């Protein structure tokens, strides 16, 4: 399921794309960000997710 939400921040628009999926009964929970906004979260086991860019990528530091 693909949700598209638009938030107005300091006079500009910030688009939030949320891709929700459930695999092997994985639980999704909602984290309240403020009185008006919530974020859906899913647990990712430690050591199973790597974020960043390769050292060979232009602009990497």
Phi and psi in degrees as a GROMACS rama.xvg file:
@    title "Ramachandran Plot"
@    xaxis  label "Phi"
@    yaxis  label "Psi"
@TYPE xy
-115.222  118.637  UNK-2
-108.52  142.532  UNK-3
-126.096  116.477  UNK-4
-121.704  148.868  UNK-5
-122.331  126.678  UNK-6
-113.145  136.713  UNK-7
-93.3801  117.798  UNK-8
-127.073  117.64  UNK-9
47.6911  46.0351  UNK-10
81.765  1.59751  UNK-11
-127.982  168.713  UNK-12
-107.239  138.197  UNK-13
-120.966  121.553  UNK-14
-94.4531  133.923  UNK-15
-114.633  123.572  UNK-16
-108.598  126.581  UNK-17
-119.2  119.262  UNK-18
-107.475  115.981  UNK-19
-109.881  131.266  UNK-20
-146.54  151.94  UNK-21
-124.36  120.667  UNK-22
-123.403  131.66  UNK-23
55.7407  37.7504  UNK-24
72.0891  22.2026  UNK-25
-63.006  133.413  UNK-26
-87.629  134.567  UNK-27
-108.86  132.494  UNK-28
-126.766  161.804  UNK-29
-108.376  128.352  UNK-30
-104.589  123.571  UNK-31
-77.4677  122.205  UNK-32
-87.9394  -40.8858  UNK-33
-154.257  -171.955  UNK-34
-64.0566  -25.3366  UNK-35
-108.331  -11.8225  UNK-36
-130.562  143.568  UNK-37
-132.09  156.562  UNK-38
-130.824  127.941  UNK-39
-77.0416  135.965  UNK-40
-127.024  154.855  UNK-41
-139.332  140.709  UNK-42
-70.6657  133.453  UNK-43
-119.836  119.099  UNK-44
-58.188  134.903  UNK-45
-53.125  136.009  UNK-46
84.6828  0.554837  UNK-47
-107.579  1.9467  UNK-48
-133.651  132.732  UNK-49
-124.203  125.413  UNK-50
-118.161  141.851  UNK-51
137.366  -167.092  UNK-52
-127.47  154.601  UNK-53
-66.2252  149.581  UNK-54
-59.457  -24.7059  UNK-55
-79.7584  -9.15502  UNK-56
-72.5363  135.857  UNK-57
-58.6112  131.659  UNK-58
88.5173  -3.50825  UNK-59
-70.9284  136.585  UNK-60
